[in-house]
């Protein structure tokens, strides 16, 4: 049997140990994922992410000025390291999607540093206030 790359073996071990991977939330409602953001194959973007990581499609995340929005949630290891979700906006080309895939495969928030190129997409969402 041929040797497999170490990262593949490590990924399989993590899955077998029940480690929770990074997860991605893709905004798809009001503006994100709609014809309002022209020139983007939204279905292909979602499919590409789903091929690599668990994806949840969300209704509007209320940051329409940043469409298309993708939120990368940390893995169990990332949360243990104190990581918070990373919000990425204006993710409107396949290269940006590939950069996200690469980062998530490397471990994502709290495990792998945010690549400089993705820092250009990162933003802090407005705080949501709870009703009194």
C-alpha positions, 0 to 999 in steps of 0.5 A: 500500500502506498504511503499517504501524505501526513496531512491526510493521515492527520485529517483522518485521525482527527475525524476518527477522534471526533474532532469538530472541524471548522464550519462555514456559514454562507449568507444567501438571501437578500443580497448575498447569493443573489443577482444583486451581486453580479458575475458570481457563480453563487452555486459553484462557490457554495459547492466548492466550500461544501466539497471541503468543509461543513457548510450551513446556508443562512438567511440574511446576516444583515451586512448587505454592504459586504455581500457575499459574506462567508463566516468561518467558525473555528474548529474545536481546537480553534475554540480551545485556543480562544478563536472567534468566528472570522467574518469575510465580506466581498468574497466575489471571486473564485480565487478568494473562495480557494484562499478560504478553502486553503485556510480552513484545510490548514485549521482555520481560526485559532489553529492557522494564521489568517493569510494576508490575502484574506485579511483584506476580506475580514471585517467586524460585523456590527453588534446585534443588540438583544431586545430588553 
